[in-house]
Amino acid sequence: MTVSARDVLLEKFRWIGGHADMWPVFRDGDAFKVVVRALVAPFRDTGVTAVCGIESRGFLLGGAAAMELGVGFVAVRKAAGMFPGEKLVRETEPDYRGFRHSLRIQRSSLEPADRVLLVDDWIETGSQALAVRELVEAAGAKLTGCAVVVNQMRADSTRKLGSLHSLVLSEDLPDA
């Protein structure tokens, strides 16, 4: 019997103290594999040459997605982490908590011919994804789309982002 990524997520997802907990999905190798395959499925034949992920869960999902697609991974770091070499930097618009983040990529990590897929666990305002698109474009590359596990964006915000693939909508998740 084939299990869908949506079913796996809804079975494994939980709330702890009002915070979303997806770590049980990552801990279960079969569940993790199903989720990663479903994240990249719409982008498999689009010519993606690199996957990027935002620190921290985006590193985990993005790295796995890059392996699934057979391409390299580009780290998007937040301000505090060590990151050698020349960097491109963008500040996000405020997130759902009102915080702005400084996001960085290594300048040498992308080339103009690159077609990049952004992978992350959750999207709400899209502020980080839009900043990543600016970083990718500043490197001369093209962001081909964004794949997330949970989509909590409003429709008007989604239009600004472009191609967005999600496995579940936030309203599909079990109550806290």
N, C-alpha and C positions, 0 to 999 in steps of 0.2 A: 504494500500500500504506500502510495506517495503522500508525504506530509508536506503541506504548504508552509512557506515562511510565515505567513500570517498566523496560522494555527500554532506554530512553534512559539512565536512571539507572545501570543495571548496566553499560552500555557505557562511559559517561563517568566513573563514579566510580573513584577510586583512593585508595590509602593512600600517604602520604609520611612516612617516619620515624615510623610509628605513629599518624599523625594523618590523619583523614578529609579528603579534598580533593574538594569538590563544585564548585570554581570552573570546571572545564571544562564543566559543564552550563550555567553562566551565560554563559560565553564564546561558546557556540554558540547563535545566535538561535533557530533552529528547535527545538533541544532545550529551551531555556529556555521557549519558548512552550508546548510540549507539557506540561512539568512544571507550569507555572502553571495552565493550563487544567484539568489533572487535580486539582490541589490544591483548586480552588474548585468543581469540578463538583457535589459533593454539597450544596453550600450555595447554589447559584445561585438557587434558588426559595424560600429560607427567610426572605427579608425582611432580609437583612444590609444595614445602613446605613453601616457603617464596618469597615475592616480594620485591625488593629493588628499591629505586628511589633516584636520585641525587638532592640535593637542587637546585632550589626551585620548578620549575614546576614538576620535577620528584617526589617530595613529594606528590603533588596533584594527579597526574596520578597513581603513584605507590600505594598510599593508596587506591584509588578507585579500582585499579586492584586487590589488595590483598582482598578487600571485595568481589569482584565479584568471585574470585577463592576460597574464604572461608579459606584463609591462613593469616599469619601474615605479617607485614610490617617491613622492615629493612631500617632505614634512612642512607643515605650516605651524610655526612656533608662536607662542604668546610671548610677551615682553620679557619675562623673567628668565627663561631658559637659555643655556649656553648654545651658541650657534656660530661656528667659525665662518670666516669669509665675508665677502660683500653681500649685503642683503637688500632686498626690496621690502619696504615697510608701508603698511596702510593702517589707519585707525578706523575702527568700525563705528557705525552709528550706535546709539544705545541699544542694549539687548533688553530682554524681557524684565530684567531687574534694574534697568537704567544704567548699567555699566558700559563703558567703552573699553575696547581691547585693542592693543597694538599687535597686529599680526605681521609675521615676517616669513619670507622664503629666502633661500640662498639664491643669489642672482644666477649662479652657474647651473642651477638645477633644471632650468627650462630653456628650450631653444624656440625660435620662431615657428618651426614646423610642428611643434608639439600640439596635440589635441588632448586636453586634460579633463578628467572626470573628478569631481569633488565628492568624497564619501564621508558621511558623518552619521552620528546616532540620532540626533534630534534637530529639528529646525522649527523655530517659532517666529522670530521677526525677520530672519533672513539677513540680518546685518553682517554676520561673519561670512556668509556665503557671498554676499555682494562685495565685501572687501577682498575675498579670495579671487573673485573674478577680476577685480582691478589689479591685483598682484600678477595674475596670470597674463593679463593683457599688457601690463607694464614690461613683462619679460618678452613680449612679442608673440606669445602663444595664444591659444584659443580655449576657453572653457566650453566644453561640449555639453555639459550637463552636471546635474547634482543628484546623487542618490542618497537617501536617508532612510533610517529605520522608521522613525516616527515623524509625521508631518503635523505641525500645529499652526501653520501659517494661514493667514486670511487670503482669500482668492486675489485681492488687489495686490498684495505683496508678492504672491507667486508670479504674477505677470512680469514684475520687474526682474525676477531672477532668470526666467527662461525655462529650459527643460529641467523639470523636477520630477523624480521618480521616488515614491515612498512605498514602504511595505504596509504600513497601517497609518490611519489618522488618529490623532490623540483621543478623539471621542470614542474610538473603538476599544481603547484600553479599559481594563477593569477599574472600577472605582477604588479610590484610595482607602 
